[in-house]
Amino acid sequence: MDLFIFTFAGLFSVANPLGTLPIFVGLTTDDSAKERSKTALLTVINTFVIFVVSFYVGEYILNFFGISINSLRIAGGLIIISSGFALLTGSFQKHKGMERERIKNDLLQRDRVSLTPLAIPMLAGPGSISLLISLHEKHQQITEDFIIVSAIFLVCFATFLMLKSSHYIVKYLGASGINAISRIIGFIVIAIGIEYISSSILALIEGIN
């Protein structure tokens, strides 16, 4: 249960589906409710596939490039901290390369936005991917894998419900409400990043000694 809660809370905070809501609303403002639901479903399916592939295959990619898990955790921690500061300062969309003008230009070339920009980089960004790779390196038992994949599924399911109800959530909370919650999540994200960096540095020091 502790592993499930840690995975769900960490991945949900780093992926930050709440911060994706305004983008989703902006991209689907002219769509019908049925079309928005379909886009939301495709988005979470793409995100789930990316998460699972990153969880199982990411380690082999690291080995191919000769990157240690501690190096990945430090790099991922820096990225996670950067995302947290972006949430605190209200520049999360710009931090992930989602400037409003860029979105409009991208929409002219794409019929569907479920894979990019919604799944990548808004939900399945570098921080989320590095978090999952680190989890797989640390937890490799079958039961642990099942627990983590279940947590990934629940994160994606919760994201689907939020995206499906995004227009109502944004209307209810307003811009100020979303910003306030995003800043709270930002503190959690920064703490997760610092924990990753500190634990990796301690592991490196112990390895030297």
N, C-alpha and C positions, 0 to 999 in steps of 0.2 A: 504493500500500500504506500509506503514511503517513496519507493522508486516511481510509482505511478503518479503520485502527487507532485514530486519534484520534476518529472518529465513534463507533465501537463502544464504546471505553473511556469516552468522555465521556457518551454517552447511557445506557450501562449503569449508570454510577456515579450519575448524576442520577436516573434512573428507580428505581434500587435495588430490583430484584425480590426480593432477599433479605429486605428489610424488609417485603415484602408477604406473605411466606410464613406468618407467624403469623396474619395476618388471613384469608388464604385457608383455612387449616386451621380456624380458628374458624367461618367461614361455611359450610364444607362438612363439618363433623365428623359429621353424621348422614346424609351422602350415600354412595351406593355408589361403588366405584372407577370404574365407567362414568360415573356422573353427575359425579364430580369431574373426570374427563378432559374431558367435554363442557364443563363450566364453564371449565376451564383453556383449552380451545381457543377458546371464544367470547371469553374475556378478551383473549387475545393478538390475535385478529382485530380486535376493537374498538380495541385499543391501536395496532395497525399502521395501521389506517385513520386514526385521529386523528393519529398521527405524520406520515403521508404528506400528509394534508390540511394540517396545520400547516406542513409543509415547503414545499409548493407555493403555498398560498393565503395564508399568514400575512403575506407581504410586502405583498399588495394591501390587506389589512385595515389594516396600518400606514399605507399611503399614504392610505387613506380618512380616517383619523383624524389625519393629519398628524404621525405619530410617526417620528422618525429612527431609523436602525438603531443608532446609538451610544446613543441614549436607551434603546432596547429592551435593548441589551446591558448597560447599567448597571443597569437595573431587573431584568433577568434574572439578572445577577450577584449582586445583593442577595438575590434569592429563592433562588438556588442556595446562597449562603453561609448563608442562614437554614436551608435544608434540611440543610446539612452540620453546623451547630451542633446541630440537632435530632437528627441521628444520633449525634453525640458525646455528647449528654446523655441519650440514650435516650428522647426524647420525640417521635420521628418520627411515630407514629400520631396523637398529639394535634396535632402541627404541621400535619398534613394533614386535620384535622377528623374523625379517626377514633376518637373516644372509644368505649370499649367499650359504654357504655349507648346511645350513638347508633346503633351497629351493630345492637344487639338490636332497637331500635325500628324501624330501617329494614327489618330482615328480616321484620317482621310485615306489611309493605306490599308486598314484592317477592318474586316467585317466582325471579327470576334476579338475580344480583349481578355478572354479568360486565361490564356497562357501568359501573355505579356501585354500590359504591365501588371495585371492583378496578381497572378501566381508568382511570376518573376518580374521585378525584384521586390514587390510590395510584401508578399507573404513569405515566400521561400527565398530570403536574402542570404548573404554570406554568413550573418550571425546565426540564423536558424540552421543552416547546413553544417557549419562548424560545430555547433552544439550537438547535433545528432551524430556526427562522426566521432566526437569525443565520448558520447554515451556508448556507442558500439564498442569502442576500444576498451572501455571499462567494464561493460556488462555483456558477456558473451554466452551466458547460459541460455538454454532454450526458453525456460520460464521467464527469464529477464527480458529476452527479446520479445516474447509475447506481451509482456506488461508494457514495454516501451511502445510497441506498435499499436497496442490498444489505446495508449495515451495519445499517440499521434492521430489515430482515428477520431478520438473524442475532440481533440483540438480542431480538426478539420470539420467535424460535425457542428461544433459550436460556431465555427467561422461561417458555415453555410447558413445557420439560423440567423446569424447577425447580418450577413449580406442580404438574405432574403427579406429581412425586416429593416434594411438599412434606411430606406426613405422615412419610415416612421421613427426610427431611433434618432436620426439626424434632426428631424423636425421637433422631436420631443426634447432632446438634450440641447440642441442649438450648437453653434460654433464654440461658445464659451464652455459649455458642458463637456464637449469632446476634448477641448484643449486641457481642461482641468484634469480629466481622467487620464489623458495621455501623459501629462506631467507626472502623475502619481506612478504610472507604469514605468516612466522614464527612470525614476529612482530605483525601482526593482531591477530593471535591465542593467543599470550601472553596477548595482551590487552583484549581479550574476557575473558580469564581465570581470570585476575586480577579484571575485572568488576564483575564477578560472585562471587568471594571471598569477595570483599569489600561490595557489596550489601547484601550478606548473613550475614556478620559480623554486619553490621548496623542494619539489621532486628533482629538479636539475642539481640543486645544491647537494642533496642527499646522494645523488649519483656520482658527483665529483668526490665526495668524501668516502 
